[in-house]
Amino acid sequence: MDERRFSAILEIKVSGLVEAYMDSTKASLEDALKTIYGSKLYKTLEREETKVWHFSSALLLDCIMQEL
């Protein structure tokens, strides 16, 4: 997959994850962004070859909650 297309997909996935995290934890947008962008999950998610971007927002949320 080309980098531009993957970047667009990643943006959508992260947006869904941030929203799910905020709903689940009642965190502010700023706190949710700090948590997600600072996570090991995000470092894995941003690498296309891991295929983690295929996961649903619910599964990504479960992964981030387990990490925390």
PyMOL Python script that loads the backbone (N, CA, C, O; Angstrom):
from pymol import cmd

cmd.read_pdbstr("""\
ATOM      1  N   MET A   1       0.854  -1.172   0.000  1.00  0.00           N
ATOM      2  CA  MET A   1       0.000   0.000   0.000  1.00  0.00           C
ATOM      3  C   MET A   1       0.900   1.235   0.000  1.00  0.00           C
ATOM      4  O   MET A   1       1.922   1.273   0.685  1.00  0.00           O
ATOM      5  N   ASP A   2       0.507   2.231  -0.772  1.00  0.00           N
ATOM      6  CA  ASP A   2       1.343   3.432  -0.800  1.00  0.00           C
ATOM      7  C   ASP A   2       1.182   4.229   0.497  1.00  0.00           C
ATOM      8  O   ASP A   2       0.181   4.110   1.203  1.00  0.00           O
ATOM      9  N   GLU A   3       2.187   5.033   0.781  1.00  0.00           N
ATOM     10  CA  GLU A   3       2.261   5.758   2.045  1.00  0.00           C
ATOM     11  C   GLU A   3       1.104   6.741   2.235  1.00  0.00           C
ATOM     12  O   GLU A   3       0.605   6.897   3.349  1.00  0.00           O
ATOM     13  N   ARG A   4       0.683   7.391   1.182  1.00  0.00           N
ATOM     14  CA  ARG A   4      -0.406   8.362   1.274  1.00  0.00           C
ATOM     15  C   ARG A   4      -1.717   7.697   1.676  1.00  0.00           C
ATOM     16  O   ARG A   4      -2.458   8.206   2.516  1.00  0.00           O
ATOM     17  N   ARG A   5      -1.983   6.565   1.069  1.00  0.00           N
ATOM     18  CA  ARG A   5      -3.219   5.836   1.391  1.00  0.00           C
ATOM     19  C   ARG A   5      -3.176   5.325   2.828  1.00  0.00           C
ATOM     20  O   ARG A   5      -4.163   5.416   3.558  1.00  0.00           O
ATOM     21  N   PHE A   6      -2.025   4.788   3.225  1.00  0.00           N
ATOM     22  CA  PHE A   6      -1.902   4.294   4.589  1.00  0.00           C
ATOM     23  C   PHE A   6      -2.057   5.427   5.596  1.00  0.00           C
ATOM     24  O   PHE A   6      -2.701   5.240   6.628  1.00  0.00           O
ATOM     25  N   SER A   7      -1.495   6.579   5.328  1.00  0.00           N
ATOM     26  CA  SER A   7      -1.629   7.733   6.234  1.00  0.00           C
ATOM     27  C   SER A   7      -3.091   8.114   6.430  1.00  0.00           C
ATOM     28  O   SER A   7      -3.505   8.453   7.539  1.00  0.00           O
ATOM     29  N   ALA A   8      -3.870   8.059   5.357  1.00  0.00           N
ATOM     30  CA  ALA A   8      -5.297   8.373   5.450  1.00  0.00           C
ATOM     31  C   ALA A   8      -6.029   7.342   6.310  1.00  0.00           C
ATOM     32  O   ALA A   8      -6.874   7.697   7.132  1.00  0.00           O
ATOM     33  N   ILE A   9      -5.700   6.071   6.114  1.00  0.00           N
ATOM     34  CA  ILE A   9      -6.323   5.011   6.907  1.00  0.00           C
ATOM     35  C   ILE A   9      -5.939   5.154   8.372  1.00  0.00           C
ATOM     36  O   ILE A   9      -6.786   5.020   9.255  1.00  0.00           O
ATOM     37  N   LEU A  10      -4.660   5.427   8.633  1.00  0.00           N
ATOM     38  CA  LEU A  10      -4.187   5.589   9.997  1.00  0.00           C
ATOM     39  C   LEU A  10      -4.905   6.733  10.697  1.00  0.00           C
ATOM     40  O   LEU A  10      -5.272   6.618  11.867  1.00  0.00           O
ATOM     41  N   GLU A  11      -5.104   7.825   9.992  1.00  0.00           N
ATOM     42  CA  GLU A  11      -5.811   8.974  10.570  1.00  0.00           C
ATOM     43  C   GLU A  11      -7.228   8.593  10.985  1.00  0.00           C
ATOM     44  O   GLU A  11      -7.688   8.991  12.055  1.00  0.00           O
ATOM     45  N   ILE A  12      -7.913   7.834  10.155  1.00  0.00           N
ATOM     46  CA  ILE A  12      -9.280   7.394  10.461  1.00  0.00           C
ATOM     47  C   ILE A  12      -9.269   6.456  11.667  1.00  0.00           C
ATOM     48  O   ILE A  12     -10.104   6.583  12.563  1.00  0.00           O
ATOM     49  N   LYS A  13      -8.331   5.520  11.690  1.00  0.00           N
ATOM     50  CA  LYS A  13      -8.242   4.556  12.797  1.00  0.00           C
ATOM     51  C   LYS A  13      -7.953   5.260  14.118  1.00  0.00           C
ATOM     52  O   LYS A  13      -8.583   4.964  15.132  1.00  0.00           O
ATOM     53  N   VAL A  14      -7.008   6.186  14.107  1.00  0.00           N
ATOM     54  CA  VAL A  14      -6.653   6.897  15.330  1.00  0.00           C
ATOM     55  C   VAL A  14      -7.821   7.756  15.802  1.00  0.00           C
ATOM     56  O   VAL A  14      -8.078   7.843  17.003  1.00  0.00           O
ATOM     57  N   SER A  15      -8.519   8.381  14.887  1.00  0.00           N
ATOM     58  CA  SER A  15      -9.678   9.192  15.245  1.00  0.00           C
ATOM     59  C   SER A  15     -10.739   8.342  15.951  1.00  0.00           C
ATOM     60  O   SER A  15     -11.294   8.751  16.971  1.00  0.00           O
ATOM     61  N   GLY A  16     -11.011   7.163  15.402  1.00  0.00           N
ATOM     62  CA  GLY A  16     -11.979   6.256  16.025  1.00  0.00           C
ATOM     63  C   GLY A  16     -11.510   5.777  17.381  1.00  0.00           C
ATOM     64  O   GLY A  16     -12.307   5.657  18.311  1.00  0.00           O
ATOM     65  N   LEU A  17     -10.226   5.504  17.502  1.00  0.00           N
ATOM     66  CA  LEU A  17      -9.669   5.058  18.772  1.00  0.00           C
ATOM     67  C   LEU A  17      -9.731   6.164  19.821  1.00  0.00           C
ATOM     68  O   LEU A  17     -10.077   5.904  20.974  1.00  0.00           O
ATOM     69  N   VAL A  18      -9.404   7.374  19.440  1.00  0.00           N
ATOM     70  CA  VAL A  18      -9.464   8.502  20.375  1.00  0.00           C
ATOM     71  C   VAL A  18     -10.896   8.676  20.869  1.00  0.00           C
ATOM     72  O   VAL A  18     -11.125   8.849  22.066  1.00  0.00           O
ATOM     73  N   GLU A  19     -11.840   8.631  19.966  1.00  0.00           N
ATOM     74  CA  GLU A  19     -13.250   8.780  20.340  1.00  0.00           C
ATOM     75  C   GLU A  19     -13.685   7.669  21.292  1.00  0.00           C
ATOM     76  O   GLU A  19     -14.340   7.933  22.301  1.00  0.00           O
ATOM     77  N   ALA A  20     -13.320   6.429  20.973  1.00  0.00           N
ATOM     78  CA  ALA A  20     -13.687   5.292  21.822  1.00  0.00           C
ATOM     79  C   ALA A  20     -13.032   5.408  23.196  1.00  0.00           C
ATOM     80  O   ALA A  20     -13.654   5.107  24.215  1.00  0.00           O
ATOM     81  N   TYR A  21     -11.781   5.844  23.218  1.00  0.00           N
ATOM     82  CA  TYR A  21     -11.064   6.005  24.488  1.00  0.00           C
ATOM     83  C   TYR A  21     -11.726   7.090  25.343  1.00  0.00           C
ATOM     84  O   TYR A  21     -11.910   6.909  26.547  1.00  0.00           O
ATOM     85  N   MET A  22     -12.078   8.199  24.728  1.00  0.00           N
ATOM     86  CA  MET A  22     -12.725   9.286  25.465  1.00  0.00           C
ATOM     87  C   MET A  22     -14.072   8.834  26.016  1.00  0.00           C
ATOM     88  O   MET A  22     -14.405   9.150  27.158  1.00  0.00           O
ATOM     89  N   ASP A  23     -14.845   8.107  25.231  1.00  0.00           N
ATOM     90  CA  ASP A  23     -16.142   7.600  25.690  1.00  0.00           C
ATOM     91  C   ASP A  23     -15.977   6.631  26.853  1.00  0.00           C
ATOM     92  O   ASP A  23     -16.739   6.667  27.819  1.00  0.00           O
ATOM     93  N   SER A  24     -14.988   5.778  26.747  1.00  0.00           N
ATOM     94  CA  SER A  24     -14.778   4.735  27.748  1.00  0.00           C
ATOM     95  C   SER A  24     -14.229   5.279  29.067  1.00  0.00           C
ATOM     96  O   SER A  24     -14.630   4.836  30.143  1.00  0.00           O
ATOM     97  N   THR A  25     -13.311   6.239  28.976  1.00  0.00           N
ATOM     98  CA  THR A  25     -12.613   6.711  30.177  1.00  0.00           C
ATOM     99  C   THR A  25     -13.060   8.093  30.652  1.00  0.00           C
ATOM    100  O   THR A  25     -12.681   8.541  31.735  1.00  0.00           O
ATOM    101  N   LYS A  26     -13.861   8.755  29.841  1.00  0.00           N
ATOM    102  CA  LYS A  26     -14.282  10.143  30.118  1.00  0.00           C
ATOM    103  C   LYS A  26     -13.091  11.100  30.149  1.00  0.00           C
ATOM    104  O   LYS A  26     -13.143  12.149  30.789  1.00  0.00           O
ATOM    105  N   ALA A  27     -12.016  10.726  29.449  1.00  0.00           N
ATOM    106  CA  ALA A  27     -10.820  11.563  29.355  1.00  0.00           C
ATOM    107  C   ALA A  27     -11.083  12.738  28.414  1.00  0.00           C
ATOM    108  O   ALA A  27     -11.949  12.670  27.542  1.00  0.00           O
ATOM    109  N   SER A  28     -10.332  13.801  28.604  1.00  0.00           N
ATOM    110  CA  SER A  28     -10.404  14.942  27.696  1.00  0.00           C
ATOM    111  C   SER A  28      -9.728  14.573  26.386  1.00  0.00           C
ATOM    112  O   SER A  28      -9.001  13.582  26.314  1.00  0.00           O
ATOM    113  N   LEU A  29      -9.964  15.358  25.365  1.00  0.00           N
ATOM    114  CA  LEU A  29      -9.321  15.130  24.075  1.00  0.00           C
ATOM    115  C   LEU A  29      -7.806  15.172  24.219  1.00  0.00           C
ATOM    116  O   LEU A  29      -7.103  14.318  23.678  1.00  0.00           O
ATOM    117  N   GLU A  30      -7.311  16.151  24.939  1.00  0.00           N
ATOM    118  CA  GLU A  30      -5.866  16.290  25.131  1.00  0.00           C
ATOM    119  C   GLU A  30      -5.277  15.061  25.815  1.00  0.00           C
ATOM    120  O   GLU A  30      -4.244  14.549  25.385  1.00  0.00           O
ATOM    121  N   ASP A  31      -5.924  14.588  26.872  1.00  0.00           N
ATOM    122  CA  ASP A  31      -5.424  13.406  27.578  1.00  0.00           C
ATOM    123  C   ASP A  31      -5.490  12.156  26.705  1.00  0.00           C
ATOM    124  O   ASP A  31      -4.580  11.328  26.726  1.00  0.00           O
ATOM    125  N   ALA A  32      -6.561  12.025  25.945  1.00  0.00           N
ATOM    126  CA  ALA A  32      -6.707  10.870  25.058  1.00  0.00           C
ATOM    127  C   ALA A  32      -5.614  10.871  23.998  1.00  0.00           C
ATOM    128  O   ALA A  32      -5.016   9.830  23.723  1.00  0.00           O
ATOM    129  N   LEU A  33      -5.350  12.017  23.406  1.00  0.00           N
ATOM    130  CA  LEU A  33      -4.306  12.116  22.387  1.00  0.00           C
ATOM    131  C   LEU A  33      -2.929  11.791  22.966  1.00  0.00           C
ATOM    132  O   LEU A  33      -2.150  11.067  22.346  1.00  0.00           O
ATOM    133  N   LYS A  34      -2.631  12.323  24.146  1.00  0.00           N
ATOM    134  CA  LYS A  34      -1.348  12.046  24.788  1.00  0.00           C
ATOM    135  C   LYS A  34      -1.198  10.551  25.060  1.00  0.00           C
ATOM    136  O   LYS A  34      -0.143   9.967  24.812  1.00  0.00           O
ATOM    137  N   THR A  35      -2.259   9.945  25.570  1.00  0.00           N
ATOM    138  CA  THR A  35      -2.216   8.518  25.894  1.00  0.00           C
ATOM    139  C   THR A  35      -2.008   7.677  24.654  1.00  0.00           C
ATOM    140  O   THR A  35      -1.157   6.788  24.639  1.00  0.00           O
ATOM    141  N   ILE A  36      -2.772   7.947  23.622  1.00  0.00           N
ATOM    142  CA  ILE A  36      -2.716   7.109  22.423  1.00  0.00           C
ATOM    143  C   ILE A  36      -1.419   7.327  21.655  1.00  0.00           C
ATOM    144  O   ILE A  36      -0.754   6.360  21.285  1.00  0.00           O
ATOM    145  N   TYR A  37      -1.054   8.564  21.414  1.00  0.00           N
ATOM    146  CA  TYR A  37       0.169   8.819  20.643  1.00  0.00           C
ATOM    147  C   TYR A  37       1.435   8.415  21.405  1.00  0.00           C
ATOM    148  O   TYR A  37       2.480   8.195  20.793  1.00  0.00           O
ATOM    149  N   GLY A  38       1.349   8.317  22.715  1.00  0.00           N
ATOM    150  CA  GLY A  38       2.492   7.899  23.513  1.00  0.00           C
ATOM    151  C   GLY A  38       2.544   6.405  23.788  1.00  0.00           C
ATOM    152  O   GLY A  38       3.437   5.936  24.494  1.00  0.00           O
ATOM    153  N   SER A  39       1.610   5.663  23.245  1.00  0.00           N
ATOM    154  CA  SER A  39       1.497   4.233  23.556  1.00  0.00           C
ATOM    155  C   SER A  39       2.344   3.350  22.641  1.00  0.00           C
ATOM    156  O   SER A  39       2.726   3.747  21.540  1.00  0.00           O
ATOM    157  N   LYS A  40       2.622   2.149  23.124  1.00  0.00           N
ATOM    158  CA  LYS A  40       3.291   1.134  22.309  1.00  0.00           C
ATOM    159  C   LYS A  40       2.355   0.716  21.174  1.00  0.00           C
ATOM    160  O   LYS A  40       2.801   0.428  20.063  1.00  0.00           O
ATOM    161  N   LEU A  41       1.062   0.686  21.467  1.00  0.00           N
ATOM    162  CA  LEU A  41       0.085   0.318  20.440  1.00  0.00           C
ATOM    163  C   LEU A  41       0.191   1.252  19.245  1.00  0.00           C
ATOM    164  O   LEU A  41       0.177   0.794  18.102  1.00  0.00           O
ATOM    165  N   TYR A  42       0.295   2.552  19.488  1.00  0.00           N
ATOM    166  CA  TYR A  42       0.386   3.495  18.374  1.00  0.00           C
ATOM    167  C   TYR A  42       1.648   3.245  17.551  1.00  0.00           C
ATOM    168  O   TYR A  42       1.617   3.312  16.323  1.00  0.00           O
ATOM    169  N   LYS A  43       2.748   2.959  18.226  1.00  0.00           N
ATOM    170  CA  LYS A  43       3.993   2.693  17.497  1.00  0.00           C
ATOM    171  C   LYS A  43       3.852   1.465  16.608  1.00  0.00           C
ATOM    172  O   LYS A  43       4.458   1.397  15.538  1.00  0.00           O
ATOM    173  N   THR A  44       3.061   0.502  17.044  1.00  0.00           N
ATOM    174  CA  THR A  44       2.780  -0.678  16.230  1.00  0.00           C
ATOM    175  C   THR A  44       1.787  -0.338  15.131  1.00  0.00           C
ATOM    176  O   THR A  44       1.947  -0.764  13.987  1.00  0.00           O
ATOM    177  N   LEU A  45       0.770   0.423  15.477  1.00  0.00           N
ATOM    178  CA  LEU A  45      -0.290   0.796  14.532  1.00  0.00           C
ATOM    179  C   LEU A  45       0.251   1.606  13.359  1.00  0.00           C
ATOM    180  O   LEU A  45      -0.232   1.460  12.237  1.00  0.00           O
ATOM    181  N   GLU A  46       1.229   2.442  13.599  1.00  0.00           N
ATOM    182  CA  GLU A  46       1.731   3.303  12.531  1.00  0.00           C
ATOM    183  C   GLU A  46       2.650   2.583  11.546  1.00  0.00           C
ATOM    184  O   GLU A  46       3.070   3.161  10.543  1.00  0.00           O
ATOM    185  N   ARG A  47       2.958   1.325  11.836  1.00  0.00           N
ATOM    186  CA  ARG A  47       3.761   0.522  10.900  1.00  0.00           C
ATOM    187  C   ARG A  47       2.817  -0.355  10.080  1.00  0.00           C
ATOM    188  O   ARG A  47       2.237  -1.309  10.599  1.00  0.00           O
ATOM    189  N   GLU A  48       2.670  -0.036   8.834  1.00  0.00           N
ATOM    190  CA  GLU A  48       1.704  -0.705   7.951  1.00  0.00           C
ATOM    191  C   GLU A  48       1.890  -2.213   7.927  1.00  0.00           C
ATOM    192  O   GLU A  48       0.911  -2.958   7.876  1.00  0.00           O
ATOM    193  N   GLU A  49       3.121  -2.664   7.964  1.00  0.00           N
ATOM    194  CA  GLU A  49       3.392  -4.093   7.832  1.00  0.00           C
ATOM    195  C   GLU A  49       2.873  -4.938   8.998  1.00  0.00           C
ATOM    196  O   GLU A  49       2.760  -6.157   8.869  1.00  0.00           O
ATOM    197  N   THR A  50       2.557  -4.307  10.138  1.00  0.00           N
ATOM    198  CA  THR A  50       2.027  -5.058  11.281  1.00  0.00           C
ATOM    199  C   THR A  50       0.570  -5.458  11.087  1.00  0.00           C
ATOM    200  O   THR A  50       0.085  -6.387  11.734  1.00  0.00           O
ATOM    201  N   LYS A  51      -0.120  -4.765  10.207  1.00  0.00           N
ATOM    202  CA  LYS A  51      -1.535  -5.012   9.896  1.00  0.00           C
ATOM    203  C   LYS A  51      -2.475  -4.751  11.078  1.00  0.00           C
ATOM    204  O   LYS A  51      -3.644  -5.137  11.035  1.00  0.00           O
ATOM    205  N   VAL A  52      -1.973  -4.099  12.131  1.00  0.00           N
ATOM    206  CA  VAL A  52      -2.809  -3.761  13.284  1.00  0.00           C
ATOM    207  C   VAL A  52      -3.914  -2.786  12.874  1.00  0.00           C
ATOM    208  O   VAL A  52      -4.964  -2.726  13.514  1.00  0.00           O
ATOM    209  N   TRP A  53      -3.678  -2.037  11.823  1.00  0.00           N
ATOM    210  CA  TRP A  53      -4.670  -1.073  11.341  1.00  0.00           C
ATOM    211  C   TRP A  53      -5.933  -1.768  10.842  1.00  0.00           C
ATOM    212  O   TRP A  53      -6.937  -1.101  10.592  1.00  0.00           O
ATOM    213  N   HIS A  54      -5.907  -3.067  10.694  1.00  0.00           N
ATOM    214  CA  HIS A  54      -7.104  -3.816  10.317  1.00  0.00           C
ATOM    215  C   HIS A  54      -8.078  -3.963  11.491  1.00  0.00           C
ATOM    216  O   HIS A  54      -9.260  -4.238  11.285  1.00  0.00           O
ATOM    217  N   PHE A  55      -7.591  -3.783  12.705  1.00  0.00           N
ATOM    218  CA  PHE A  55      -8.419  -3.980  13.894  1.00  0.00           C
ATOM    219  C   PHE A  55      -9.516  -2.918  13.980  1.00  0.00           C
ATOM    220  O   PHE A  55      -9.343  -1.788  13.524  1.00  0.00           O
ATOM    221  N   SER A  56     -10.627  -3.297  14.565  1.00  0.00           N
ATOM    222  CA  SER A  56     -11.731  -2.355  14.791  1.00  0.00           C
ATOM    223  C   SER A  56     -11.357  -1.392  15.925  1.00  0.00           C
ATOM    224  O   SER A  56     -10.408  -1.634  16.670  1.00  0.00           O
ATOM    225  N   SER A  57     -12.107  -0.314  16.039  1.00  0.00           N
ATOM    226  CA  SER A  57     -11.870   0.638  17.133  1.00  0.00           C
ATOM    227  C   SER A  57     -12.053  -0.034  18.485  1.00  0.00           C
ATOM    228  O   SER A  57     -11.318   0.252  19.430  1.00  0.00           O
ATOM    229  N   ALA A  58     -13.037  -0.930  18.577  1.00  0.00           N
ATOM    230  CA  ALA A  58     -13.287  -1.637  19.841  1.00  0.00           C
ATOM    231  C   ALA A  58     -12.100  -2.518  20.220  1.00  0.00           C
ATOM    232  O   ALA A  58     -11.705  -2.556  21.385  1.00  0.00           O
ATOM    233  N   LEU A  59     -11.536  -3.215  19.259  1.00  0.00           N
ATOM    234  CA  LEU A  59     -10.388  -4.069  19.543  1.00  0.00           C
ATOM    235  C   LEU A  59      -9.153  -3.231  19.858  1.00  0.00           C
ATOM    236  O   LEU A  59      -8.378  -3.584  20.747  1.00  0.00           O
ATOM    237  N   LEU A  60      -8.963  -2.133  19.146  1.00  0.00           N
ATOM    238  CA  LEU A  60      -7.846  -1.234  19.447  1.00  0.00           C
ATOM    239  C   LEU A  60      -7.987  -0.654  20.848  1.00  0.00           C
ATOM    240  O   LEU A  60      -7.003  -0.530  21.577  1.00  0.00           O
ATOM    241  N   LEU A  61      -9.207  -0.303  21.219  1.00  0.00           N
ATOM    242  CA  LEU A  61      -9.457   0.211  22.580  1.00  0.00           C
ATOM    243  C   LEU A  61      -9.096  -0.847  23.614  1.00  0.00           C
ATOM    244  O   LEU A  61      -8.459  -0.540  24.622  1.00  0.00           O
ATOM    245  N   ASP A  62      -9.495  -2.079  23.372  1.00  0.00           N
ATOM    246  CA  ASP A  62      -9.157  -3.161  24.296  1.00  0.00           C
ATOM    247  C   ASP A  62      -7.640  -3.297  24.408  1.00  0.00           C
ATOM    248  O   ASP A  62      -7.117  -3.493  25.504  1.00  0.00           O
ATOM    249  N   CYS A  63      -6.942  -3.195  23.299  1.00  0.00           N
ATOM    250  CA  CYS A  63      -5.472  -3.281  23.310  1.00  0.00           C
ATOM    251  C   CYS A  63      -4.859  -2.159  24.126  1.00  0.00           C
ATOM    252  O   CYS A  63      -3.940  -2.401  24.909  1.00  0.00           O
ATOM    253  N   ILE A  64      -5.345  -0.939  23.961  1.00  0.00           N
ATOM    254  CA  ILE A  64      -4.768   0.195  24.680  1.00  0.00           C
ATOM    255  C   ILE A  64      -5.082   0.098  26.164  1.00  0.00           C
ATOM    256  O   ILE A  64      -4.257   0.478  26.995  1.00  0.00           O
ATOM    257  N   MET A  65      -6.256  -0.402  26.507  1.00  0.00           N
ATOM    258  CA  MET A  65      -6.611  -0.546  27.915  1.00  0.00           C
ATOM    259  C   MET A  65      -5.744  -1.624  28.568  1.00  0.00           C
ATOM    260  O   MET A  65      -5.350  -1.474  29.724  1.00  0.00           O
ATOM    261  N   GLN A  66      -5.446  -2.686  27.859  1.00  0.00           N
ATOM    262  CA  GLN A  66      -4.559  -3.720  28.400  1.00  0.00           C
ATOM    263  C   GLN A  66      -3.138  -3.174  28.584  1.00  0.00           C
ATOM    264  O   GLN A  66      -2.455  -3.506  29.553  1.00  0.00           O
ATOM    265  N   GLU A  67      -2.711  -2.341  27.646  1.00  0.00           N
ATOM    266  CA  GLU A  67      -1.379  -1.747  27.747  1.00  0.00           C
ATOM    267  C   GLU A  67      -1.273  -0.863  28.987  1.00  0.00           C
ATOM    268  O   GLU A  67      -0.248  -0.858  29.670  1.00  0.00           O
ATOM    269  N   LEU A  68      -2.328  -0.127  29.268  1.00  0.00           N
ATOM    270  CA  LEU A  68      -2.297   0.795  30.401  1.00  0.00           C
ATOM    271  C   LEU A  68      -2.403   0.040  31.697  1.00  0.00           C
ATOM    272  O   LEU A  68      -2.394   0.647  32.768  1.00  0.00           O
TER     273      LEU A  68
END
""", "prot")
cmd.dss("prot")
cmd.show_as("cartoon", "prot")
cmd.util.cbc("prot")
cmd.orient("prot")
